[in-house]
């Protein structure tokens, strides 16, 4: 691949966005609202990226990859008028359900405290303080979600001034925290989720329930340093104004991105599906457009990538156009969630040994991982063999809240499974082991809910390799890059380019590989659009 030197067609649009996932659509909607002509290129035949709804078995539909709602930013929802465009989100009746061999733990609002008291009165009494201290930090960090991180540009004081002022603004927000909260913040950014929780609680169930958030999409032990931040990342969310809640988009996650697409089209955005980009065209150091795999060229004044940074810089751009250190760091950019994602069609609802029959607990996030030690062993087992023999599974049954997803009396379930190696050892391929591991995941649920396996009518399987090939999630990474200290805030994806701009002029990034990171938030798309408009004097 070489830098483009031959003449290109005159730009047909102001902005070309590569990747029609939710952040690409959000970015497009804001830019179009400012009067710019915008085209979005999507490789698949439907927009939405990993936030799509698919029929995977006759009569059964479900979210294919992303599967639950909480982090979608309220400002994005309001600015894009997603409710008017058809989005409806409902809250789970119970937040979480943790099956145990000697009982169970339910979580949600005040229920968490009474449930925790079954195992430790001391832990139940500490929950309010724990939640208050975590929420104090989360409140401040929520304010930073829609901020562009201060950069560290080269080029002297004058060029650095805007970022110096931005750093002062960030410092001012953090200074609102009292000394206790500042100490907590340092610990949450540096400690493991396990060490943080061990310092608060004594009973295994509440630590498992809370610690699960520290390893969601994070291929690590709950005792790995930095996993406490991943836990914190997952408490930023809200549903219909209720902080910390989790919900379901009626119609599946595709309902979110279809509402976004309707907003885009109403604002004049051109969306082109079936347009897989094979090269970002660079001319004289400027991004000038993109070429698709079928040879079609889209010229534009500015190009915005919604792709994983590894995919963009390592596969779609000539490395000779990039500074040496930037190129080398992008080659070392860390991906890999340890995620194996499944959907299953069910003839009936599961019945758990610890809490038999139907009930509101089946609307919850059902976490099969009874202790932090179980999660840690799952990680080390996967590192040794390629996948855990006793994996972590979070199961949601969205048809308990949304009867549009399955035939009457039948159901669909999402299985978010960890831990598996993103790349199997010894040269093995996920194509050869997909079905074997899918069987294991179903059998894992069946141990806790006998008869579950027999109720499965059909299934959709996404190994890490499938997630990469289908959705561009390199190594199956649901966050477009690990949420580690060296890949956060000003250093996401790399220090010096945390402001959505890249070393190539007129090329921007708007995906989850930029601040504030992964999850269906829309925040990276929102923030990138603001920076682009700032550069264009709008």
HUNOR-V676388 format. One record per helix or strand of 3 or more residues. SS is the DSSP state (2 for helix, 1 for strand). FROM is the first residue (numbers start at 1). TO is the last residue. If there is no record, write none. Layout:
ss:SS from:FROM to:TO
ss:SS from:FROM to:TO
This chain:
ss:1 from:13 to:18
ss:2 from:22 to:33
ss:1 from:38 to:41
ss:1 from:53 to:57
ss:1 from:60 to:63
ss:2 from:74 to:79
ss:1 from:89 to:91
ss:1 from:96 to:100
ss:1 from:103 to:107
ss:2 from:111 to:117
ss:2 from:121 to:145
ss:2 from:157 to:174
ss:2 from:179 to:190
ss:2 from:193 to:198
ss:2 from:204 to:214
ss:2 from:227 to:233
ss:1 from:247 to:249
ss:2 from:254 to:266
ss:1 from:270 to:272
ss:1 from:277 to:283
ss:1 from:286 to:292
ss:1 from:297 to:305
ss:2 from:309 to:316
ss:2 from:319 to:321
ss:2 from:324 to:331
ss:1 from:340 to:346
ss:2 from:360 to:363
ss:1 from:365 to:368
ss:2 from:372 to:385
ss:1 from:387 to:396
ss:2 from:398 to:400
ss:1 from:411 to:420
ss:2 from:425 to:427
ss:2 from:430 to:448
ss:2 from:452 to:455
ss:1 from:456 to:462
ss:2 from:464 to:471
ss:2 from:474 to:476
ss:2 from:485 to:487
ss:2 from:489 to:491
ss:1 from:507 to:509
ss:2 from:523 to:535
